[in-house]
Amino acid sequence: MFAYGQSSRLERIHVGDVIEVDQIGGSEFDWRGRVGADGSLVGFDLYDEPINALCKTETEIAAEIEGGFRKILREPRFAVRIIDRSQRPTVTIEGAVKTPSRFRLMREVRLRELIALAGGLSDSVAGDIIISRQSAIACSERAVDPGGSGFEQISVSLKDLLAGKSDADVEIMLGDIIIVDKAAIVYIIGGVRTPGSVYIRGEESIRAAIDKAGGFSKDAVREQISVFRRGESGSEIIQCGLGKDALCDAEKTAAKPFDIIEVGAKGRPQRQYAPVFAAVEQAQNGSNKELPLRIIE
């Protein structure tokens, strides 16, 4: 057990740290090694009993080692020191930020600052922010809760964070995975003023998506709307219209993520197959590119 408030979480021992154990007045029991994934000092045992160092201070671990060695030594004295913090779990922020990144924390940081370090919010932001946290790795209060699951999920209101409410600007801890909710992307092509990608938030109609692309162009054929959609069972084409006598069924043709909506245009034949956009494939399948790592000192 450990008491919060007595020392910074970052001053405590975490997974991946390299620890040096120095026997004061001798060298027989000196040791240097890493903290394992289970929080123990890998290879340093007290009579076949591992030492759980996770979230403890250097002083607390030294006292624990001294207690164990009193069985064989008279007045044992040890000093414990963290000599390398570079392999601690990183913090990841993804979603609707301009530069999704990983961060290595060397000092305390809060959510607002971390978003700023990730370039700020992108135009695709929508909804709230979800923080997934492994309690033990983070050394959060729930790490010592015997009834806890070991995992926390924290929902932060984006509206409250932007309004400057202190409760929303939560402290970020080691290993946190932060997802800023992102609006869905839809592609509008054909007879619209500004063809390209638009973002939809929640339930939006095809007409609303077209309006975000500048609305119909002068040569638009409003009765010829083609929606190219990829579903679980494969691709489908929905044909409808937004003219006086041809309406898109609101329930069936509400815009969905990654739709390609083509508005007919005079003099152009109606497309029979969906156009291929590399951006669509990347957005649907995700990117395997590793996020850049930055150090917050």
N, C-alpha and C positions, 0 to 999 in steps of 0.2 A: 504494500500500500504506500501511497505517497500523497503528500498534502499539496494542493494547488495554491499558487500565490507565493510560495516560498522561493521559487526560482522560475525563470523562464522555461517554457517547454523546450525551446531550442538549446538550452544549456544542459538538458537531460540527455541520457544515453538513448540512442535510437538504432534501429536495424541498419546494418552496413557500417557503423562506426568502427574505427580501429582503436582499441583500448590498450593502454600500457599499465601494467601492474608492477609497482616497484616495492620490493621489500626493503624497508628502511633499516640500515645496519647490517644488511646481508644481500646476497644475490641469488641464493639457491632457488628461491621461489619467484624470481622475476619472471614476467610473462608479457607477451605482446600478441594480440590477435584481434579477430573481428567478431562483431555481434551478429549472430546468425538470424535467420528468418523467424525463428521461434523466440528471439530475444535473449538467448543464452550466450555466454562467452564461449565460443567454439574452441574446444580443446583444453579449457581450464575448469577442472572439477575439484570439488572438495570431497575427497573420499567417495568418488563415483557419483557424487551429487552435483548436477550442473547448477551454475549460478544464473538466475534470471536477472539480467541487468536492464531490461527494457523499461524506459521511462524513469529510471532512478538516477540520482545524482552521483557524481564521482565520490563524494563523501559517504553516501549511503552504501555504495558497493565496497568501499574500503573497510567500513565498519563490519559489513557482512563477511568479508574475507578474514578479517582479524578474528571474528568470532569463531570461524571454522578452524583456524590454525591454533587456537588456544588449546586444542586437544593434544598438540605435539610440540608447541613452542611456548616459551615463557614470555609473556607480554609482547606478542607479535605486533608489529607496526607496519602498515602498508599505505602507500599513496597510489591513487588511481587517477589516470588522466586520459581524456579523449584527445588523441593526436591526429585523427583524420576524420572529417565529417563529409567528405566529398562523395561518398556512395550512399547517402541517405535517400529514401524515397522522394521522388520529385513530385511537384504539383503540376497538374495538367489543366489547361483551360481551352475549351473548344466551343464550336457553335458560332453564334453571331458576334464574333469579335474580328477585328481586322487582321490580326496576326495570331492565329491559334499557336500556342507555345507550351513548352514544358519549362518549369522554373525550379531551380535549386535554391531553397530558402536558407540564408545565412543570418537573417534577422526576421523579426516579426513583421507581418504584412496583413493588410485587410483587403476585403473584396474589391472595394472601389479602386484602390491603388493597383491591384493586380490587373483589373480590366484596363486601366490606363496604360500599364506596361505592355499589355497585349494589343496596343494600338487603339483602344477604345471600342465602342460598340459599332457594328457594321449596320448598313441599311436594312439588312435582313432580320434584325432583331424583332422578336415577338414573344410575348408571354413572360415567364419567370425564369429564375436561375435555380438549377438543381446542383447541390454539392453532395457527392457521394464520399463517405469518409469511413476508413477502417479505424475503429476507435483506438485499438492498442498501438498501432503504428503512429497515430496522430498524438498519442498521450492525452487524449481528451478525458473529461470526467467519466464518460461511460466506459472507459478502459478498465475501471476498477468496479464496475457494476456487475455483480455475479449473476444478475438476472438478464443482462443485456445480451444481444445477439452478436455483438462485436462489430456491427456495421450501423452506420447512421446515414440517413438521407435528409438533407436540410433543404427546404424550399425557401427561396428568398424572393420577395416581391420586387420586380424591377421598378415598378412605380415608386415603392417606398425608398429604394436605393437612390433613385434619381432625385427624390424629394429631400434627400439628405437625412433620412431617419437613421439614427445611430444603431438601432437594433438590426437594421438591414445590412449594415456594413460589418459583416461578421469577420472574425479572425480566421485566416487561412492556416491550415495545419499540414504537416508533412503527409504526403500521399493523397491529398485531396484531388478528386476529379471533378472539375467544374464544367457544367454544360450550360451555356447561355442559349435559351430557346431560340430557334431559328425559324423564320417564316418559310413556307414552301415556295419553290420556284416553278413558274409556268412560262412557256415560250409562246409568244404571239407573232405570227408571220402573215404575210399576204397584205390584204387591203386595210392596213392600219397606218396611222401617221408615223409612229415610231416603233417599227418592229424590233423585237428583242425579248429579253427576259424580264419578267415582273415577279413581285413577291405577293403571295396571298396569305392572309392570316385568318385562320378559322374557316368557316363556311362562306365562300364567296361565289357568286354566279359567274358564268362565262362572260356576260355583259360587263360585269365589274372588272374582270381581268382585261377585257378589251379596252375599257376606259383608261386603265392604267398604262396602256400602250398608246395613249393619245387619242383613242377613239377611232371611228371609221375614217378612212381616207376618201377623197372625192370619187375614186374609181371603185370603191368597195361594192361588192354584191352581197348585201346583208342576208339574203336568203340562202347563201351558200357558206355555211360554217362547218368545218370539219375538225373534229377533235380526235387526235391520235393519242391513244392511252395504252399504257402497258400495265396489265394486271397479272394476277397470279397464274391465270390460265393462258396467258399469252397477250398479244397485242389485239386491239380492236379499234375500229373507226366509227365514230358517232357522227352522223350527218344531221344537221338541223339548220335553223335559220333564225334571224332576228329582225326580219322584215315585218310588214303589216300582217301578212297572211301566213307566216311561217315562224313559229316560236320554238325555241329550245326548251325542252321540258326541264323545269327548274330542279326537280329532284334527281333526274337521271344525269343531267349534264352540268351539275355544279363543278366548278374547276377543282381539279385534284393535283397533288404534287406531281411534277414532271410531265404534265399534259403539254402537248404541242397543239396549239389552236391556230388553224389557218382560216382566215377570212378571205372569201372569194374576191377576185378582182376582175374587172372588165378586160376582155382580151386574153385572159389567162385560163387555161383548162384547169378543172378541178383535180387536185392531186389524188392519186389512187393509193399511194404508199407513203408511210411516214418518212419525213426527212431524217437523216442521221446527224445528230449533233454530238460531238465529242464531249461537250460540257454536260449533256444529259447523262451519258454513260458514266462520267466521273461522279456526278452528283448522286446517281442511283447506287452505284457500286462502292462508293467511297474511295478514298485515296490511301495507298499503302505507304506514302511518303512519311518518314519519321518527322515529328514536329521538332522545330529548333529548340535548343536548350539554352536558357539564359540564367544567369546567377544574380540573385537579389542580395546585395551586401549592405 
